[in-house]
């Protein structure tokens, strides 16, 4: 599990950068809501960035407890 970002993390990185950072630390699948919460962004921002990462073959869409989730591929 990844801790929530600190205030300095929020100041140093954009929301999309934080989503990418969270996905790099995943050790399994996580829901969009979990990733958004860990990155400190809205689910919409997380979903948009995760879709881009999926297009770049960095993550794969999956189901987590019947919810849309993602797992990293690298």
C-alpha positions in Angstrom: 0.0 0.0 0.0 1.1 3.5 -0.8 0.6 6.3 1.8 -1.3 9.4 0.8 0.9 12.2 -0.5 2.4 14.8 1.8 1.7 18.5 1.2 5.2 18.9 -0.3 4.4 16.1 -2.8 1.3 18.0 -3.8 3.3 21.2 -4.3 6.2 19.5 -6.2 4.1 17.4 -8.6 1.1 17.8 -10.8 -1.9 15.6 -10.1 -1.2 13.6 -13.2 2.4 13.1 -12.1 1.2 11.8 -8.8 -1.1 9.3 -10.5 1.9 8.0 -12.5 4.0 7.8 -9.3 1.3 5.9 -7.5 0.9 3.4 -10.4 4.7 2.8 -10.3 4.4 1.6 -6.7 1.4 -0.7 -7.2 2.0 -4.3 -6.2 -1.3 -5.5 -7.6 -4.5 -4.1 -8.9 -6.1 -1.0 -7.4 -9.4 0.7 -8.1 -9.5 4.1 -9.7 -10.8 5.5 -6.5 -7.9 4.1 -4.5 -5.4 5.4 -6.9 -7.1 8.8 -6.9 -7.1 8.9 -3.1 -3.5 8.0 -2.9 -2.5 10.6 -5.5 -4.7 13.3 -3.9 -6.6 13.9 -7.2 -10.2 13.5 -8.3 -11.4 10.2 -9.7 -11.9 11.9 -13.1 -8.2 13.1 -13.2 -7.0 9.6 -12.2 -9.2 7.9 -14.7 -8.1 10.2 -17.5 -4.4 9.6 -16.7 -4.9 5.9 -16.3 -6.5 5.7 -19.7 -3.4 7.4 -21.2 -1.1 5.0 -19.3 -3.2 2.1 -20.6 -2.8 3.4 -24.2 1.0 3.5 -23.6 0.9 -0.1 -22.3 2.0 1.0 -18.8 -1.1 -0.3 -17.0 -3.8 -2.8 -17.7 -7.5 -2.3 -16.9 -9.0 -5.0 -14.7 -11.7 -5.5 -12.1 -11.2 -5.1 -8.4 -14.2 -6.1 -6.3 -16.4 -5.5 -9.3 -15.0 -2.0 -9.8 -12.8 -0.7 -12.6 -9.2 -1.0 -11.6 -5.7 -1.0 -13.0 -2.5 -2.9 -12.5 0.9 -1.9 -13.7 2.7 -3.8 -16.5 6.3 -2.8 -15.9 
